[in-house]
Amino acid sequence: MSKVLLLNIDYEPLNVCELPRAMKLLLIGKASALHYYNTVVYTGSGEKIIVPSVIKMHYNIKKKSNREYRVSRMGIYTRDNFTCQYCGKTNTELTLDHVLPRCKGGTHSWDNLVASCKKCNYFKAGKTLDQCGLKLSSKPKSPRHTFRAMVPKSFIEENEDWGYYIV
């Protein structure tokens, strides 16, 4: 419920933001709500506000046509389908792992980061794949340039209103 889909003026998805950020955009008049959750929050003065699930900006946000997404923890987990790239386990506590450790010249980029369970990350430590004997289940790469590729499927499933806008 704390995630809100942010749309551009032409209904193009821009971002998934937290509820406080969405409420600020609504209160200062930069956006308007299109869909709501079945939840109410109360302000300090006791006023009721229905929690939005989708908001739309009142002005156009210019985006680069060939947008490169910033590296983020959620982006890496989504790309790797919330699965450890070494042992293949899901539903575990995940961490980020640098395939080529930073201490050995590795970069903090899409091509060098993977989702890893704590056990595999601890085992690998600061070693390369050859040194520790681990193999990757898939080669890390930069995500496709679509908004849907960056949003976890669970967010879309939990928020049926989002399906109208995320194609």
Helices and strands as residue ranges (DSSP letters): E 3-7, E 13-18, H 19-27, E 31-42, E 48-57, H 73-79, E 94-98, G 102-104, E 113-117, H 118-124, H 129-132, G 148-150, H 153-158, G 160-164
